Amino acid sequence: MDNNSSEKRNGFCTVDVVSLHQSSKKPYHLEKRFKRDLNISNAHNSNHRKTQVEIKREAILEERRNRLNQNFLKVKRIAKEAKDRQQDKINILSRSMQAAETNRNLYIEQRRAVSKKTVERAKCIALQNQRRSEQEQERRRAELESRLQQSEARRLAHLSRYKAQENTKKADSFSSSSTSVSTCEKKSVAMPTTSTIHSTPPLSPALQAPKKKPSSWSIILRAFRDLGLPLPSQPSTWLEFNSLGKLLHQAKVIVVTTKVLNTALKVTDQDSRHRARVLLTSYMTLMCPKEVLQDVNGAEEKRLHAAAKNMLQLFETWLRAHGRPGATAARLAFVDAWNDYNLLFETWKSRDCDQLVRNMISYYVELSTLRQTVISQQSGDESVGDQLKRQLAQIRTKLEKLGGPDAIDRLQRALEASASSTSTGRRRQQQNNTPRSPEMDDEYESQQNATNSNANPEQLAQLLNGYAPSSGLTNEQLAHELIMDPEFKLQRYDPTNDLEKRVRMMAEKAFFDKIAQDIAQGTAQVSLPTLIKDVKNRLLALVRPNTALHSSINDAIDLTLIQQQIKQNSFNIQSMIHYVLDTMANMCAPVRDDEIQKARSSSESMTEQFRQMIEILDNMSLDLANFRLRSLRPHLMSMAVEYERGKFASMLNDGTIQLVRTKTWLSQSTDRLCQIAAQRNPEGVQPQKNNKPSHDAIFEDAFVSLLCQPQPITRVEQVPETLTLDTKRMADFQNEVQATTMVAALIMLARNFGSASPQTLSDLAVKLFTMLEDGSTTLDNLVSEIQRSVNVQPEQREMVRSMVDKTVSHSDTVYTLLSRRIASVIKSTVQNNAFVTDAVLSSNGLEHVRSPLQSISLKIQRLAHHHRKVYAFWYDEIITKALNESIVITPTASKETHRRLYFWPTKGVEFLCEFEAQSKNSSWLAAKVCWFSASYAKIESERLSGD
């Protein structure tokens, strides 16, 4: 600006020529070339600049990303550290809490232990103080008694000396007077004698005191010693059994012993006489063990004998210690020994008493059977029968005295369950083919006949009609269950699935909700009278008609009056509920008292009380029905066979049932026994009629085979028509038989793989039975229990598992073998009416399953005998026809033939194979003939060829 102003002042004008500058143009071809090179250079420069900028920008961005990433990692690290610090605090706090809890529990346990020790120490000190006090009192009493005895002895001694002195003085005075009299007589006989006789002066009051009365215990002890009982510590004083028994049965001995024992035990009650007899019995146990104990070498008998000896020796020690220090300790020792002996004695007595009752029942049944046999014979002596009847009456009286009503009930059950008459024997039965049936004694039959004199099948059907519909059973089923199961009871029906339960609960809830709604809305007349009528009918069903209680219920629950009161809103529902509950309490069994009391004190709504009442009434109705069924059973027993036989015959006549399965069942057993009989008599030595099995043998074999078959009984179609009513019972029996077989097989396996005592194996058998009853038991459970019980070696465990898996299958050889043995035991029980002996069980390896096997065998025997009696007519008809069709052909080959068959087992097997092949294409009889012909021909050809 300064230059311009100066220039303006000088008159000059300056022009900027820079903007006016223009480059000279080049030729076209040069300008085009230069222009192209300039564009390339500019583009290159610009790209270069752009690349640098991008690189710089990318570097800046990368730097920022790295910085952000570092910041993120730093924040993350800080957050993690904070979280770790928080977690460390929580862990430290948790450990502190655990340590505090541990210390607290330890402290509490220590305090508990210290308190326990303190209490035990206090109890011990208290016991010591008590014993010390008792000993001190006993010592003082003994010391005082000793001083009294010494004082009494000194008094008596002083009194004796005084009397001796007085007697001496009296004698001296008497001698002096006699001398003077004699002198006077010498001088003058006529002079009267004047001699003065001095009387004995009276004793002082102290010396004239009466003798002190001894204590009652001293008198009792002296009386006991005077009884003359033998001393337990001196065997030389022991008496023989008869002498000792006479001595111990004396009334004086029992009375004195009772007082002595009461003093020792410090107790006096109504059982004192019984305890004295137990004490006196210990004398006989100690001194005459062979006469008192059944098995002197038995473990329980040895313990009883040792306890009796120890107790009597302590008893003798206590008696000798009377009035001496230590008498209390001796008495306490005797009391402890007495308690131990009394416990052992009662245990032994109960077992011995039960055995005696069983023996008496068996003897009674045998005598009853013998009497029936004597009476049944035409030539029987009536006097023998009367004598047996008197003997039976005596045994019955003794049995009732020994075992009470329970023993009589057992006798009645034994008479009912006793099998066929043993007087005719098995041989006579096979000849006559009559069914086995238990025989009742004359007294029992007279009682049953007197009770059931007016009963007949028609009346019985009428009685059963009242129970069959409500129980869901027919008359035949109900009668059969009453006969076969003495403990049969009608059970309340319960829904079998959840759906039925829910439907029933919803229906009941809807019913009572509707009643509650009607009561709440004031429309109780709609549904409440129906409910009360139902309750009334249930009550009246429990009472006999035409009785005072029946009339009282009918009058108290007047439905017409109740409906009128409901309409007028004057009906007292709670009063009605109380009346019904009171009436139920007077009628129900004691077992329902708690339920009625619970309903009476319930705080629920009235509808809930009604529901409870209806439920209790249902139970009471069931109780009454079961009671009446128990009363009905004696009536049914006298006509059970006739009733079932008549019902079965009527169904046969109507065509309701056919005996197709029964014929097949018995025919198979007949063929099987005929084959066995033929094999036992290969030379046909016995006549053919004696070679046939009896009807009873065929029936028993068929019955047992049905239960022992491997196929399970699940449907009625699998059993004969005569066993239709017992399908479920047969299935249960079959399950028990299979369970017994399986346990016996597992016990045999366990015995082979380990070393265990017989008691261990018996305990294992009990556990296996329990496990088999549990549906959740697996094969591993059985294997583990066997391994644990018998201590199986580790290397043998896998083998045990495989053997157990094989054994429990019905196709196993061991299972099949034991199944046949168990079947033979059951068949023997059915045939002989008694279970097999222990020796038979041991020889068959079944001693460890004795109890369940005996139980199922006796149940099968009872069922088989009942069926044989009921269906004997049809069984005998079917068996006779089957025996006639089964022709037993016995080969009559020569001795040479039998010798060759014996020495050529290979050829015998070949002949059997040929027999089996031919039997598939022909009937049984034709195959048997073909086999005998082919066998004989082949043997003869080989003999001729010199083979």
Stockholm file with secondary structure:
# STOCKHOLM 1.0

chainA/1-947         MDNNSSEKRNGFCTVDVVSLHQSSKKPYHLEKRFKRDLNISNAHNSNHRKTQVEIKREAILEERRNRLNQNFLKVKRIAKEAKDRQQDKINILSRSMQAAETNRNLYIEQRRAVSKKTVERAKCIALQNQRRSEQEQERRRAELESRLQQSEARRLAHLSRYKAQENTKKADSFSSSSTSVSTCEKKSVAMPTTSTIHSTPPLSPALQAPKKKPSSWSIILRAFRDLGLPLPSQPSTWLEFNSLGKLLHQAKVIVVTTKVLNTALKVTDQDSRHRARVLLTSYMTLMCPKEVLQDVNGAEEKRLHAAAKNMLQLFETWLRAHGRPGATAARLAFVDAWNDYNLLFETWKSRDCDQLVRNMISYYVELSTLRQTVISQQSGDESVGDQLKRQLAQIRTKLEKLGGPDAIDRLQRALEASASSTSTGRRRQQQNNTPRSPEMDDEYESQQNATNSNANPEQLAQLLNGYAPSSGLTNEQLAHELIMDPEFKLQRYDPTNDLEKRVRMMAEKAFFDKIAQDIAQGTAQVSLPTLIKDVKNRLLALVRPNTALHSSINDAIDLTLIQQQIKQNSFNIQSMIHYVLDTMANMCAPVRDDEIQKARSSSESMTEQFRQMIEILDNMSLDLANFRLRSLRPHLMSMAVEYERGKFASMLNDGTIQLVRTKTWLSQSTDRLCQIAAQRNPEGVQPQKNNKPSHDAIFEDAFVSLLCQPQPITRVEQVPETLTLDTKRMADFQNEVQATTMVAALIMLARNFGSASPQTLSDLAVKLFTMLEDGSTTLDNLVSEIQRSVNVQPEQREMVRSMVDKTVSHSDTVYTLLSRRIASVIKSTVQNNAFVTDAVLSSNGLEHVRSPLQSISLKIQRLAHHHRKVYAFWYDEIITKALNESIVITPTASKETHRRLYFWPTKGVEFLCEFEAQSKNSSWLAAKVCWFSASYAKIESERLSGD
#=GR chainA/1-947 SS CHHHHHHHHHTCCCCCCSTTCCCCCCCHHHHHHHHHHHHHHHHHHHHHHHHHHHHHHHHHHHHHHHHHHHHHHHHHHHHHHHHHHHHHHHHHHHHHHHHHHHHHHHHHHHHHHHHHHHHHHHHHHHHHHHHHHHHHHHHHHHHHHHHHHHHHHHHHHHHHHHHHHHHHHHHHHHHHHHHHHHHHHHHCSSSCCCCCCCCCCCCCTTTTCCCCCCCHHHHHHHHHHTTCCCCTTCGGGCCCHHHHHHHHTCHHHHHHHHHHHHHHHTCCSTTHHHHHHHHHHHHHHHHCHHHHCSCTTSHHHHHHHHHHHHHHHHHHHHHHTTTSTTHHHHHHHHHHHHHHHHHHHHHHHHHHHHHHHHHHHHHHHHHHHHHHHHHHSTTCCHHHHHHHHHHHHHHHHHHHHHHHHHHHHHHHHHHHHCCSCTTTHHHHHHHHTCCCCCCCCHHHHHHHHHHTTTCCHHHHHHHHHTTHHHHTCCHHHHHHHHHHCTTCCCCCCCCSSHHHHHHHHHHHHHHHHHHHHHHHHTCTTTTHHHHHHHHHHHHHHTSCTTSHHHHHHHHHSCHHHHHHHHHTTCCCHHHHHHHHHHHHHHHSCGGGHHHHHHHHTCCSCHHHHHHHHHHHHHHHHHHHHHHHHHHHHHHHHTTHHHHHHHHHHHHHHHTSCCCHHHHHHHHHHHHHHHHHHHHHCTTCCSCTTTTSCCHHHHHHHHHHHHHHCSSCCCSGGGSCGGGGGGHHHHHHHHHHHHHHHHHHHHHHHHHHHSCCCHHHHHHHHHHHHHHHHSTTCCHHHHHHHHHHHHTCCGGGHHHHHHHHHHHTSTTCHHHHHHHHHHHHHHHHHHHHSSCCCHHHHHHTTCGGGHHHHHHHHHHHHHHHHHHHHHSHHHHHHHHHHHHHHCCCCCCCCCHHHHHHHHHCHHHHHHHHHHHHHHHTTSCHHHHHHHHHHHHHHHHHHHHHTTC
#=GC SS_cons         CHHHHHHHHHTCCCCCCSTTCCCCCCCHHHHHHHHHHHHHHHHHHHHHHHHHHHHHHHHHHHHHHHHHHHHHHHHHHHHHHHHHHHHHHHHHHHHHHHHHHHHHHHHHHHHHHHHHHHHHHHHHHHHHHHHHHHHHHHHHHHHHHHHHHHHHHHHHHHHHHHHHHHHHHHHHHHHHHHHHHHHHHHHCSSSCCCCCCCCCCCCCTTTTCCCCCCCHHHHHHHHHHTTCCCCTTCGGGCCCHHHHHHHHTCHHHHHHHHHHHHHHHTCCSTTHHHHHHHHHHHHHHHHCHHHHCSCTTSHHHHHHHHHHHHHHHHHHHHHHTTTSTTHHHHHHHHHHHHHHHHHHHHHHHHHHHHHHHHHHHHHHHHHHHHHHHHHHSTTCCHHHHHHHHHHHHHHHHHHHHHHHHHHHHHHHHHHHHCCSCTTTHHHHHHHHTCCCCCCCCHHHHHHHHHHTTTCCHHHHHHHHHTTHHHHTCCHHHHHHHHHHCTTCCCCCCCCSSHHHHHHHHHHHHHHHHHHHHHHHHTCTTTTHHHHHHHHHHHHHHTSCTTSHHHHHHHHHSCHHHHHHHHHTTCCCHHHHHHHHHHHHHHHSCGGGHHHHHHHHTCCSCHHHHHHHHHHHHHHHHHHHHHHHHHHHHHHHHTTHHHHHHHHHHHHHHHTSCCCHHHHHHHHHHHHHHHHHHHHHCTTCCSCTTTTSCCHHHHHHHHHHHHHHCSSCCCSGGGSCGGGGGGHHHHHHHHHHHHHHHHHHHHHHHHHHHSCCCHHHHHHHHHHHHHHHHSTTCCHHHHHHHHHHHHTCCGGGHHHHHHHHHHHTSTTCHHHHHHHHHHHHHHHHHHHHSSCCCHHHHHHTTCGGGHHHHHHHHHHHHHHHHHHHHHSHHHHHHHHHHHHHHCCCCCCCCCHHHHHHHHHCHHHHHHHHHHHHHHHTTSCHHHHHHHHHHHHHHHHHHHHHTTC
//
